[in-house]
Amino acid sequence: MTRTTLQLNVRGMHCGSCALLIDDALADLPGVLDSRTSTKARRSSITHDDRTGHLDIIAVIKKLGYRVEPVNR
């Protein structure tokens, strides 16, 4: 399986609990191998395989009430 890392800007987080909430929700998605969300950086880095896609990951974070956009490189 192919591993991909998705970098996202996440807006609306206020504390460390927000980051933990996002990481816990992403851990429930099949194919998410690692998720590291930082309130200070306002970013989330998600490593996943082919069992889930970028749109699925973004949808989970948006459902929690946060604004999400891919990091421009």
Long-range contacts (C-beta under 8 A, 24 or more apart in sequence): 1-49, 1-50, 1-51, 2-49, 2-50, 3-33, 3-47, 3-48, 3-49, 4-47, 4-48, 4-49, 5-45, 5-46, 5-47, 5-48, 6-45, 6-46, 6-47, 6-48, 6-54, 6-57, 6-70, 7-43, 7-44, 7-45, 7-70, 7-71, 7-73, 8-43, 8-44, 8-45, 8-46, 8-57, 8-58, 8-61, 8-68, 8-69, 8-70, 8-71, 9-42, 9-43, 9-68, 9-69, 9-70, 9-71, 10-37, 10-42, 10-43, 10-44, 10-61, 10-66, 10-67, 10-68, 11-42, 11-66, 11-67, 11-68, 12-65, 12-66, 12-67, 13-37, 13-39, 13-42, 13-66, 14-39, 15-39, 18-66, 19-44, 21-64, 22-61, 22-64, 22-66, 25-60, 25-61, 25-63, 25-64, 26-57, 26-60, 26-61, 29-56, 29-57, 29-60, 32-57, 43-71, 44-68
